Amino acid sequence: MHYRIADGHPLPHNPFKAIVAPRPIGWISSVDAAGRVNLAPYSFFNGIADDPPMVMFSSLGRKVGRDEAKDSVSNIEATGEFVVNAADWALRDAMNVSSGGYAAEEDEFELAGLEKAGSLEVRPPRVAAAPAALECVLDRIVELPASAAGLPNRMVIGRVVAVHIRDDALTDGMFDIAKARLIARCGYRDYLSVDSLFQMTRPKGGDREALGS
Ligand SMILES: Cc1cc2nc3c(=O)[nH]c(=O)nc-3n(C[C@H](O)[C@H](O)[C@H](O)COP(=O)(O)O)c2cc1C
């Protein structure tokens, strides 16, 4: 089957997010100008550069009386900092709870029963139980085309300034995403947990060693 976006999809549910899958989940902690803490998952999230390490996530605003950006984006715009927490199998319910549409002043760490850990370089706290966390400073916010509903649609780009890895998530000095059972977002209501990995060695002439530098 085929369809043009302009015509709308003919399927029972939009397949786009099932095609661009699995997507890693950037579980974003941030604070507002008054220091109030926020936590929310974003699966339009990825690493976009290695050196310096950089990440992005994008956020489609919501309609609450008026069109407004989601709290994570408003906070990061105001303070210039955020943390990307990795979510593993054990944290799946807490991650989901934190995605609720709560008022800006509500602390999703408390709502989801999560302990906070301090960050090294930025004000937002980390999810203490997360297998890994990336402290980020804002590089820029890119305005994306607005949806048909006219909601703000923004991509946040951040530069990673500090990295945390839970000791038990390291195997022989490597971040072991299968051991941590990292979770990822697919389409519809589907998620995936990483349970196995396979290795391939790059052909000669690759620009980096196979294990990364
Ligand atoms: C796994 C998962 C991934 C999500 N990814 C996105 C996303 O990429 N972009 C987005 O706008 N909302 C996404 N959401 C919805 C937001 O988490 C939700 O709107 C949340 O309330 C935003 O919180 P905030 O206003 O505190 O930033 C996702 C939800 C879940 C459960």
The ligand as an ORCA input file, in Angstrom:
! r2SCAN-3c Opt
* xyz 0 1
  C       7.459      6.873     25.818
  C       6.913      8.235     25.552
  C       7.515      9.016     24.574
  C       7.033     10.310     24.310
  N       7.636     11.053     23.330
  C       7.186     12.308     23.069
  C       7.832     13.089     22.051
  O       8.797     12.668     21.413
  N       7.350     14.346     21.826
  C       6.309     14.856     22.541
  O       5.916     16.015     22.307
  N       5.692     14.136     23.523
  C       6.117     12.885     23.802
  N       5.525     12.135     24.787
  C       4.457     12.755     25.601
  C       5.062     13.596     26.736
  O       5.867     12.800     27.601
  C       3.904     14.207     27.562
  O       3.173     15.111     26.737
  C       4.359     14.901     28.820
  O       3.240     15.283     29.577
  C       5.202     16.126     28.547
  O       5.608     16.623     29.785
  P       6.162     18.076     30.048
  O       5.043     19.057     29.723
  O       6.479     18.023     31.502
  O       7.377     18.276     29.168
  C       5.937     10.829     25.047
  C       5.321     10.016     26.018
  C       5.809      8.732     26.262
  C       5.137      7.874     27.306
*
